[in-house]
């Protein structure tokens, strides 16, 4: 059961996390206009990170650890059990 209505941006970010994006930068990269998904629907870096923060606040996504990146270390994220359920509901909805 969905407790909160998520925006399209929140749902897309959550679906990408459920399907293997391990940190915010990975989500950002998949939503760039030059990518297959980004050609259909893209999202700016700032709005992507805002959506991820919202998902963390709702406890649909959890942060744990970090991995080294070219710039700052990247916080590892994963969907919680609740978040996976929400993403699957959304992906299966017409």
C-alpha positions as CSV (number, residue, x, y, z in Angstrom):
1,X,0.0,0.0,0.0
2,X,1.4,3.4,-1.0
3,X,1.6,5.7,2.0
4,X,2.8,8.8,0.2
5,X,2.1,9.9,-3.4
6,X,5.5,10.2,-5.1
7,X,6.3,12.6,-8.0
8,X,7.3,11.2,-11.3
9,X,10.9,12.1,-10.5
10,X,10.8,10.2,-7.2
11,X,9.3,7.1,-8.8
12,X,11.9,7.1,-11.6
13,X,14.8,7.5,-9.2
14,X,13.4,4.8,-6.9
15,X,13.0,2.4,-9.9
16,X,16.6,3.1,-11.0
17,X,17.8,2.4,-7.4
18,X,15.8,-0.8,-7.2
19,X,17.3,-1.9,-10.5
20,X,20.9,-1.4,-9.5
21,X,21.9,2.2,-9.3
22,X,24.2,2.2,-6.3
23,X,24.7,5.9,-5.7
24,X,23.2,9.2,-6.6
25,X,25.7,9.9,-9.4
26,X,24.7,6.6,-11.1
27,X,21.1,7.8,-11.1
28,X,22.1,11.2,-12.4
29,X,24.1,9.5,-15.3
30,X,21.2,7.4,-16.3
31,X,18.9,10.4,-16.6
32,X,21.2,12.5,-18.8
33,X,19.6,13.6,-22.1
34,X,22.1,11.6,-24.1
35,X,21.3,8.2,-22.5
36,X,18.5,5.9,-23.8
37,X,16.3,6.7,-20.8
38,X,17.3,10.4,-20.9
39,X,16.2,10.7,-24.5
40,X,12.6,9.8,-23.3
41,X,12.7,11.6,-19.9
42,X,15.6,13.4,-18.2
43,X,16.1,15.1,-14.9
44,X,18.7,17.6,-13.8
45,X,21.4,16.6,-11.3
46,X,19.9,18.9,-8.6
47,X,16.4,17.5,-9.0
48,X,17.7,13.9,-9.0
49,X,19.5,14.5,-5.7
50,X,16.4,16.2,-4.3
51,X,14.3,13.2,-5.2
52,X,16.9,10.8,-3.6
53,X,16.8,12.9,-0.4
54,X,13.0,12.7,-0.4
55,X,13.2,8.9,-0.8
56,X,15.6,8.7,2.1
57,X,13.3,10.9,4.3
58,X,10.4,8.5,3.5
59,X,12.6,5.5,4.3
60,X,12.2,4.1,0.8
61,X,16.0,4.4,0.3
62,X,18.8,3.9,2.9
63,X,22.4,5.2,2.7
64,X,25.3,3.0,3.8
65,X,29.0,3.5,3.3
66,X,30.7,5.2,0.4
67,X,32.8,4.4,-2.7
68,X,35.6,6.5,-4.0
69,X,34.8,8.6,-7.1
70,X,36.6,11.0,-9.3
71,X,35.5,13.9,-7.1
72,X,34.0,13.5,-3.7
73,X,33.3,10.0,-2.3
74,X,29.9,8.7,-3.4
75,X,27.4,7.5,-0.8
76,X,26.1,4.0,-1.5
77,X,22.3,3.8,-1.5
78,X,19.9,0.9,-1.7
79,X,16.1,0.6,-1.6
80,X,14.5,-0.7,1.5
81,X,12.0,-3.5,1.5
82,X,9.2,-0.9,1.6
83,X,10.9,1.1,-1.3
84,X,11.2,-2.0,-3.4
85,X,7.5,-2.7,-2.9
86,X,6.6,0.9,-3.8
87,X,8.7,0.8,-7.0
88,X,7.3,-2.5,-8.1
89,X,3.7,-1.2,-7.6
90,X,4.5,1.8,-9.7
91,X,6.3,-0.1,-12.4
92,X,3.3,-2.5,-12.7
93,X,0.6,0.2,-12.7
94,X,-0.8,1.3,-16.1
